[in-house]
Amino acid sequence: MPASLGNAYGQRPFAKELLTVASRPIWRGAISFGMVSIPVGIYTAVSEKDLHFHRIHEKCGSRIKLQNFCPVCDRTVQSEELQRGYEVSKGAYVIVDDEDFETLPVPSKHTISVDRFVDQTEIAPVYYDTTYYLMPEEAGRKPYKLLLKALEEKGMSALAKIALRNKESLCLLMLNGDQILMETLFFPDEIRQPEDLKLGNIKVDDKELKMALSLIDMLSGPFEPEEYQDEYREALMQRIEAKLQGKQITEQPAAPEPRVIDLFDALKASLEQAKAAKPSKRKSG
């Protein structure tokens, strides 16, 4: 965000940042291919820079908060009270706890076992999901380098499986300079088939094709990622900065203190309300 916006509210200035690898891996285990085992850790490779907005009540300016509400107990419940349930029929669930996940007899929980080596270009882009850095533990530095050099010499990538974030995925180990990246892949049954998106029988004129090829030649060049930035996000931050300078700021009001009612007063008020609601009896003449 612009410096003035950051300084005004004690936040970090808005600037282009150098993304660094997190100090702690989100997964620890080993790569296994043949008889070779490489202790590794997986680190998040990307950090999205989307702007996040809170929902504000137009009437009073308060931030709206989402709560875990139980309709049976008629109260908000805390996260430690929650369980994971798989719905087997309407309103019927099988509860699955942490032990169930941990004791699953699946090798991919702690091992990235290479199934085969493939040509990366054979994998359609639609299969690609999330990118991670795959870095060796101290004892795995030499076999990691061995795998890296072997992939480089063969010009291939390693196809494997991994269980990550309570889900098993296909994954692809591929070169990135002097590193190995791990890209999780979707399974075939997770890919929607574009049955209704077929182009149909459309003819292309030779002259139009020639012009299109010439345009591609004119605009061809190497991929230089540093030449690009998120212009939409920057323009939106400039708009927010302009509103800040114009003092168009909604301050969240303080929540009202809970009303404390004296027990005697509450009982007295309840008694009077009950008397008023009770029908009066007529005296007989």
C-alpha positions in Angstrom: 0.0 0.0 0.0 1.2 3.6 -0.4 3.6 4.8 2.3 1.1 7.3 3.7 -1.6 4.7 4.1 0.8 2.3 5.8 2.2 5.0 8.1 -1.3 6.2 9.1 -2.4 2.8 10.3 0.8 1.2 11.4 1.0 -1.2 8.5 3.9 -2.1 6.2 4.4 0.2 3.2 3.0 -0.9 -0.1 6.0 -1.9 -2.3 7.3 -4.6 -4.5 8.5 -7.3 -2.3 11.1 -10.1 -2.7 9.3 -13.3 -1.8 11.4 -15.6 0.3 10.9 -19.2 1.2 9.3 -19.8 4.6 11.7 -20.9 7.3 9.7 -23.9 8.2 8.6 -26.7 5.8 4.9 -27.5 5.6 5.8 -31.2 5.0 8.7 -33.4 5.9 9.5 -36.8 4.4 11.6 -38.4 1.7 11.8 -38.8 -2.0 12.2 -42.4 -3.0 13.2 -43.8 -6.3 14.7 -47.2 -6.6 16.9 -47.8 -3.6 17.7 -44.1 -3.2 16.0 -42.1 -0.4 16.3 -38.4 -0.1 15.1 -36.6 3.1 13.4 -33.4 2.0 11.1 -30.6 3.2 8.4 -28.9 1.2 8.1 -25.1 1.2 5.4 -22.9 -0.2 6.6 -21.3 -3.4 4.1 -18.6 -4.0 2.3 -15.9 -2.0 -0.7 -14.4 -3.7 -1.0 -10.6 -3.5 -4.8 -10.2 -3.7 -6.3 -7.4 -1.8 -8.6 -8.6 0.9 -11.6 -6.7 2.1 -13.8 -7.0 5.2 -17.5 -6.8 5.1 -18.8 -3.6 6.8 -22.3 -2.9 7.9 -23.5 0.1 6.0 -25.7 1.4 8.8 -23.2 1.6 11.6 -19.8 0.9 10.0 -19.1 -2.2 12.1 -17.1 -5.1 10.6 -19.3 -8.2 10.1 -17.8 -11.3 11.6 -18.6 -14.9 10.6 -19.3 -17.3 13.4 -19.7 -21.0 13.8 -23.3 -21.1 15.1 -25.0 -24.3 16.3 -28.7 -24.1 15.7 -29.5 -26.9 18.2 -27.5 -25.4 21.1 -28.5 -21.9 20.0 -25.0 -20.5 20.5 -21.7 -19.8 18.8 -19.2 -22.7 19.2 -15.4 -22.5 19.4 -13.0 -24.1 16.9 -11.9 -26.7 19.5 -15.5 -27.9 19.8 -15.7 -28.8 16.1 -15.2 -32.2 14.4 -15.0 -33.2 10.8 -17.9 -35.2 9.5 -18.5 -36.9 6.2 -22.1 -36.9 5.2 -23.4 -40.4 4.3 -27.0 -39.4 4.0 -29.2 -36.4 4.7 -28.3 -35.3 8.3 -26.2 -38.4 9.0 -22.4 -38.1 9.4 -19.3 -40.3 10.0 -16.9 -38.4 12.3 -13.3 -38.5 11.2 -10.6 -37.4 13.7 -6.9 -36.6 13.5 -5.9 -40.2 14.4 -7.9 -41.5 11.4 -5.9 -39.3 9.1 -2.6 -40.1 10.7 -3.0 -43.9 10.7 -4.2 -44.2 7.1 -2.1 -47.0 5.4 -1.0 -44.8 2.6 2.8 -44.6 1.7 2.5 -41.1 0.3 1.9 -39.6 3.8 5.6 -39.4 4.4 7.2 -40.5 1.2 7.2 -39.1 -2.4 7.7 -42.4 -4.2 8.6 -41.8 -7.8 6.5 -44.0 -10.1 8.1 -43.1 -13.4 10.0 -40.5 -15.3 8.1 -38.5 -17.9 8.4 -35.8 -20.5 6.9 -32.7 -18.8 5.5 -31.4 -22.1 3.2 -34.4 -22.3 1.2 -33.2 -19.3 -1.6 -30.8 -20.2 -1.7 -27.5 -18.3 -5.1 -28.2 -16.9 -3.6 -30.9 -14.6 -1.3 -28.4 -12.8 -2.4 -27.2 -9.4 0.1 -25.7 -6.9 3.8 -25.2 -7.0 6.2 -25.9 -4.0 9.9 -25.7 -3.4 11.4 -29.1 -2.6 14.6 -28.7 -0.6 16.8 -31.3 0.9 17.5 -31.9 4.6 21.1 -31.9 5.6 21.5 -35.6 5.1 19.8 -35.5 1.7 22.0 -32.8 0.0 24.1 -35.2 -2.0 21.3 -37.6 -3.3 19.2 -34.5 -4.0 22.0 -33.1 -6.2 22.3 -36.6 -7.8 18.6 -36.6 -8.7 18.8 -33.0 -10.0 21.7 -33.8 -12.3 20.0 -37.0 -13.5 16.8 -35.1 -14.4 18.9 -32.4 -16.1 20.9 -35.0 -18.2 17.8 -36.9 -19.3 15.6 -33.8 -19.8 12.8 -35.4 -17.8 10.6 -34.9 -14.8 9.6 -37.4 -12.0 6.0 -38.4 -11.6 5.0 -39.4 -8.0 2.3 -39.2 -5.4 2.1 -37.2 -2.2 -0.4 -36.9 0.7 -0.6 -33.2 1.6 -3.2 -31.2 3.5 -5.4 -34.2 4.1 -5.5 -35.1 0.4 -3.4 -37.3 -1.9 -2.3 -35.8 -5.1 -0.2 -36.7 -8.1 2.9 -34.6 -8.2 5.6 -33.8 -10.7 9.3 -33.1 -9.6 10.9 -30.8 -12.2 14.0 -28.7 -12.6 14.1 -25.0 -11.8 17.7 -24.0 -12.2 19.7 -25.5 -9.3 16.5 -26.5 -7.5 13.7 -29.1 -7.8 10.1 -27.8 -7.9 7.2 -30.0 -6.9 4.0 -29.3 -8.8 0.8 -31.0 -7.4 -1.4 -32.4 -10.2 -5.1 -33.1 -10.3 -6.3 -36.7 -10.9 -8.1 -37.3 -14.1 -11.5 -37.6 -12.4 -11.0 -34.1 -11.0 -10.8 -32.6 -14.5 -14.0 -31.4 -16.1 -14.4 -32.5 -19.7 -15.4 -29.6 -22.0 -18.1 -31.4 -23.8 -20.1 -28.2 -24.4 -17.1 -26.1 -25.2 -16.1 -27.7 -28.6 -15.4 -25.1 -31.3 -17.1 -26.9 -34.1 -16.2 -26.9 -37.8 -14.9 -23.4 -38.4 -12.7 -22.7 -41.5 -9.7 -20.2 -41.2 -8.8 -18.1 -44.2 -5.2 -18.6 -45.4 -4.6 -14.8 -45.5 -5.9 -14.3 -42.0 -3.7 -17.1 -40.8 -0.7 -15.5 -42.5 -1.4 -12.2 -40.8 -1.8 -13.9 -37.4 1.5 -15.7 -37.8 3.2 -12.4 -38.7 1.8 -10.8 -35.6 3.0 -13.6 -33.4 6.5 -13.2 -35.0 6.5 -9.4 -34.2 5.4 -10.0 -30.6 7.7 -13.0 -29.9 10.3 -12.7 -27.2 11.7 -14.3 -24.0 9.6 -14.5 -20.9 10.8 -11.7 -18.6 8.6 -11.9 -15.5 10.0 -8.7 -13.9 8.5 -6.7 -16.7 5.0 -7.4 -15.5 3.1 -6.2 -12.4 -0.4 -6.3 -11.1 -1.7 -3.0 -12.5 -5.2 -3.6 -11.2 -4.0 -4.0 -7.6 -1.8 -0.9 -7.9 -4.7 1.2 -9.3 -7.0 0.0 -6.6 -4.5 0.9 -3.9 -4.1 4.4 -5.4 -7.9 4.7 -5.2 -7.8 3.7 -1.6 -5.0 6.2 -0.9 -7.0 9.0 -2.6 -10.0 8.2 -0.3 -7.7 8.2 2.7 -6.4 11.6 1.8 -9.9 12.8 1.3 -10.8 11.5 4.8 -13.3 9.1 3.4 -12.7 6.6 6.3 -15.2 4.5 8.1 -14.2 4.0 11.7 -15.7 1.0 13.4 -17.8 2.1 16.4 -17.1 0.6 19.8 -19.5 -2.2 20.6 -22.0 -1.3 23.3 -21.5 -2.6 26.8 -23.8 -5.4 27.7 -26.8 -4.2 29.7 -26.6 -5.4 33.3 -30.0 -5.8 34.9 -30.4 -6.1 38.7 -32.0 -9.4 39.6 -34.6 -7.7 41.9 -35.6 -5.2 39.2 -35.8 -8.0 36.6 -38.1 -10.1 38.8 -40.2 -7.0 39.6 -40.6 -6.1 35.9 -41.5 -9.7 35.1 -44.1 -9.8 37.8 -45.7 -6.5 36.6 -45.7 -7.8 33.1 -47.4 -11.0 34.2 -50.1 -9.1 36.1 -50.8 -6.8 33.2 -51.2 -9.8 30.9 -53.6 -11.7 33.4 -57.3 -11.1 32.6 -59.2 -9.3 35.4 -62.2 -11.1 37.1 -65.6 -9.2 37.4 -67.3 -9.1 40.7 -70.7 -10.8 40.7 -73.7 -8.4 41.6 
